Amino acid sequence: MKFFIIGDSWGVGEFCYNGQVLESVPNTGIDYHLRKLGHTVTNISAGSAGNFGQLRSAYWTLNENKDYDYIIWFITESLRDIIEICIEDPQEQQTQFPQFEMSSNFKKVLKYIDEQNYQYAQKLYNQYQIPFVVVEGQSPLNKDVDSLGFVKHSIPWLQELLELDFPPPVNSFFSWQKLQTILKHYAITEKDFITQNLDELDRSEIIINLAKSSGCFPDNSHPSSICFKQLAYRIQELVR
């Protein structure tokens, strides 16, 4: 089987701290474990990558070689797209997120970003006919995506790893600094934002604390190599 992997640092593998520096641990990610199982893997995921940036890179990479059986997409926080595209690349924002409008109703804002990204993923599927295995990492899959056909399998991985009994938030690890950048740029006060998004922020804090006490997250924010090995076996069984 031939896999093409996109996503953020969760697509890279296990991480550890070298002093104060967070570094990836070689031969720990899902690509490594899939290769150990005999599969062919191309992995373009990258630390701190946003969803749209990875989907756009996938478009150009697959344009040169589309000989893959599945795309594995580790979904991350769509708030990264607000910084990378809407703030830093306004010309691209007019193309990909033309109706974007920042407000304190952050769930509504991110729902729009998600929907636009799903449409782009559907465009990839329509052009290259490669189905997606979507892994819910630092953000859950918006269930409105059921109307689109690019998702062959969806794995609520974060929810399973932490045994959550509540819906995961739209942002999980290391989000507050990014949120502050967004709020400052669009002149929204932290007070207004916190008031309207308190439930999501509380759930995010719960996840951070659960990860610290979980053996699945050696650095408190990225799954362990053992978890990636289990995921590789699971995906192998799903796509047989």
C-alpha positions as CSV (number, residue, x, y, z in Angstrom):
1,M,0.0,0.0,0.0
2,K,1.2,3.5,-0.8
3,F,0.4,6.3,1.7
4,F,0.7,10.1,1.4
5,I,0.8,11.9,4.8
6,I,0.0,15.5,5.5
7,G,-0.5,17.4,8.7
8,D,1.3,19.2,11.5
9,S,3.8,17.8,14.1
10,W,1.4,15.0,14.9
11,G,2.2,13.6,11.5
12,V,5.9,13.8,12.2
13,G,6.1,11.6,15.3
14,E,7.1,11.6,18.9
15,F,8.8,14.7,20.4
16,C,11.0,15.3,23.4
17,Y,12.7,18.2,25.2
18,N,16.4,18.8,24.7
19,G,16.8,21.4,27.5
20,Q,14.2,24.0,26.6
21,V,14.0,23.0,23.0
22,L,11.3,20.7,21.7
23,E,12.7,18.2,19.1
24,S,11.3,15.4,17.1
25,V,12.5,11.9,17.8
26,P,13.7,10.0,14.7
27,N,12.0,6.8,13.7
28,T,8.9,7.2,15.8
29,G,6.2,8.6,13.6
30,I,3.4,6.8,11.7
31,D,5.5,6.9,8.5
32,Y,8.3,4.9,10.2
33,H,5.8,2.3,11.5
34,L,4.0,2.0,8.2
35,R,7.3,1.4,6.4
36,K,8.1,-1.3,9.0
37,L,4.9,-3.0,7.9
38,G,6.0,-3.0,4.3
39,H,4.2,0.0,3.0
40,T,5.5,2.9,0.8
41,V,5.1,6.3,2.5
42,T,5.6,9.9,1.5
43,N,5.3,12.3,4.4
44,I,5.2,16.1,4.0
45,S,3.7,16.9,7.4
46,A,5.6,19.5,9.4
47,G,5.7,21.0,12.9
48,S,3.3,24.0,13.3
49,A,1.9,23.5,9.8
50,G,-1.6,24.7,9.1
51,N,-4.4,22.7,7.4
52,F,-4.7,24.7,4.3
53,G,-0.9,25.1,3.8
54,Q,-0.6,21.3,3.9
55,L,-3.5,20.7,1.6
56,R,-2.1,23.3,-0.9
57,S,1.3,21.6,-0.8
58,A,-0.4,18.2,-1.3
59,Y,-2.0,19.6,-4.5
60,W,1.3,20.5,-6.1
61,T,3.1,17.4,-4.8
62,L,0.4,15.1,-6.1
63,N,0.4,17.0,-9.4
64,E,3.8,15.5,-10.0
65,N,3.1,12.0,-8.7
66,K,-0.4,10.8,-7.7
67,D,0.4,7.1,-7.4
68,Y,-0.9,6.7,-3.8
69,D,-3.7,4.6,-2.4
70,Y,-4.6,6.8,0.6
71,I,-3.9,10.3,1.9
72,I,-3.5,10.4,5.7
73,W,-4.4,13.8,7.1
74,F,-3.6,14.8,10.7
75,I,-6.1,17.6,11.2
76,T,-4.7,20.5,13.3
77,E,-6.1,23.8,14.6
78,S,-7.7,25.9,11.9
79,L,-6.7,29.0,13.9
80,R,-3.3,28.5,12.3
81,D,-4.9,29.2,8.9
82,I,-6.0,32.6,10.2
83,I,-2.4,33.5,11.0
84,E,-0.7,31.9,8.0
85,I,-3.3,32.9,5.4
86,C,-5.7,35.6,6.5
87,I,-3.1,37.7,8.3
88,E,0.1,36.9,6.5
89,D,-1.1,36.2,3.0
90,P,-4.2,38.4,2.3
91,Q,-4.1,37.7,-1.4
92,E,-4.4,34.0,-0.8
93,Q,-7.1,34.6,1.8
94,Q,-9.3,36.3,-0.9
95,T,-9.0,33.1,-2.9
96,Q,-9.4,30.4,-0.2
97,F,-11.3,32.2,2.5
98,P,-13.1,35.0,0.6
99,Q,-15.9,35.4,3.2
100,F,-13.6,35.3,6.2
101,E,-14.6,37.8,9.0
102,M,-13.0,37.6,12.4
103,S,-15.3,38.0,15.4
104,S,-15.5,36.9,19.0
105,N,-17.8,34.0,17.9
106,F,-14.7,31.9,17.3
107,K,-16.5,28.6,16.8
108,K,-18.4,30.2,13.9
109,V,-15.2,31.6,12.5
110,L,-13.4,28.3,12.6
111,K,-16.4,26.4,11.2
112,Y,-16.1,28.6,8.1
113,I,-12.3,27.9,7.8
114,D,-12.9,24.2,8.3
115,E,-15.6,24.1,5.6
116,Q,-13.4,25.8,3.1
117,N,-10.5,23.4,3.9
118,Y,-12.9,20.4,3.5
119,Q,-13.9,21.8,0.1
120,Y,-10.3,22.0,-0.9
121,A,-9.7,18.4,0.3
122,Q,-12.7,17.4,-1.8
123,K,-11.1,19.1,-4.8
124,L,-8.0,17.0,-4.2
125,Y,-10.1,13.8,-4.1
126,N,-12.0,14.8,-7.2
127,Q,-8.8,15.5,-9.2
128,Y,-6.6,12.7,-8.0
129,Q,-9.2,10.1,-6.8
130,I,-7.2,9.3,-3.6
131,P,-9.4,8.7,-0.6
132,F,-8.5,10.3,2.8
133,V,-8.0,8.7,6.2
134,V,-8.6,11.6,8.5
135,V,-6.9,11.5,11.9
136,E,-8.4,13.9,14.4
137,G,-5.3,15.4,16.2
138,Q,-5.2,18.9,17.6
139,S,-8.7,19.6,16.3
140,P,-11.7,17.4,15.7
141,L,-13.4,16.8,12.3
142,N,-16.4,19.0,11.8
143,K,-19.3,16.5,11.3
144,D,-20.8,18.6,8.6
145,V,-18.1,17.1,6.4
146,D,-20.3,14.0,6.1
147,S,-21.8,15.4,2.9
148,L,-18.5,15.3,1.2
149,G,-16.9,12.2,-0.2
150,F,-13.2,12.6,0.3
151,V,-13.2,10.9,3.8
152,K,-13.0,7.2,3.6
153,H,-12.2,6.7,7.3
154,S,-12.1,9.1,10.3
155,I,-10.3,8.3,13.5
156,P,-11.1,10.5,16.6
157,W,-7.5,9.9,17.9
158,L,-7.1,12.6,20.5
159,Q,-10.5,11.7,22.0
160,E,-9.5,8.0,22.2
161,L,-6.0,8.6,23.6
162,L,-7.3,10.7,26.4
163,E,-10.6,8.8,26.9
164,L,-12.5,12.0,26.7
165,D,-16.2,12.0,27.7
166,F,-16.9,15.4,26.1
167,P,-16.5,16.8,22.6
168,P,-12.9,17.9,22.1
169,P,-12.3,21.7,21.6
170,V,-11.4,23.3,18.3
171,N,-7.9,24.0,19.7
172,S,-5.8,22.1,22.2
173,F,-2.1,22.5,22.8
174,F,0.0,25.7,22.8
175,S,-3.0,27.8,21.5
176,W,-3.1,30.9,23.7
177,Q,-0.1,32.7,22.2
178,K,-1.6,32.1,18.7
179,L,-4.9,33.4,19.9
180,Q,-3.4,36.5,21.3
181,T,-1.7,37.2,17.9
182,I,-5.1,36.9,16.2
183,L,-7.0,39.0,18.7
184,K,-4.4,41.8,18.6
185,H,-4.4,41.9,14.8
186,Y,-8.2,42.1,14.6
187,A,-8.5,44.5,17.6
188,I,-10.7,42.1,19.7
189,T,-10.2,42.3,23.5
190,E,-9.2,39.2,25.4
191,K,-12.1,39.8,27.8
192,D,-14.7,39.7,25.0
193,F,-13.1,36.6,23.5
194,I,-12.8,34.7,26.8
195,T,-16.4,35.6,27.7
196,Q,-17.8,34.1,24.4
197,N,-15.5,31.1,24.3
198,L,-15.2,30.1,27.9
199,D,-16.4,26.5,27.4
200,E,-13.9,25.8,24.6
201,L,-11.1,27.3,26.6
202,D,-12.0,25.3,29.6
203,R,-12.0,22.1,27.6
204,S,-8.7,23.0,26.1
205,E,-7.2,23.4,29.6
206,I,-8.7,20.0,30.6
207,I,-7.0,18.3,27.7
208,I,-3.6,19.9,28.5
209,N,-3.8,18.6,32.1
210,L,-5.0,15.1,30.9
211,A,-2.0,14.9,28.5
212,K,0.4,15.7,31.3
213,S,-0.8,12.8,33.3
214,S,-1.1,10.4,30.4
215,G,1.6,7.9,29.4
216,C,0.6,8.5,25.8
217,F,2.2,11.9,25.6
218,P,6.0,11.9,26.6
219,D,6.3,15.6,26.0
220,N,2.8,16.4,27.2
221,S,1.5,17.3,23.8
222,H,2.6,14.7,21.1
223,P,1.7,11.0,21.0
224,S,4.4,8.4,21.8
225,S,6.0,6.1,19.3
226,I,3.9,3.3,20.7
227,C,0.8,5.2,19.9
228,F,1.9,5.8,16.4
229,K,2.7,2.1,16.0
230,Q,-0.8,1.2,17.1
231,L,-2.3,3.8,14.7
232,A,-0.3,2.3,11.9
233,Y,-1.6,-1.2,12.5
234,R,-5.1,0.3,12.8
235,I,-4.9,2.1,9.5
236,Q,-3.5,-1.0,7.8
237,E,-6.6,-3.0,9.0
238,L,-9.0,-0.2,7.9
239,V,-7.8,0.0,4.4
240,R,-7.4,-3.7,3.6
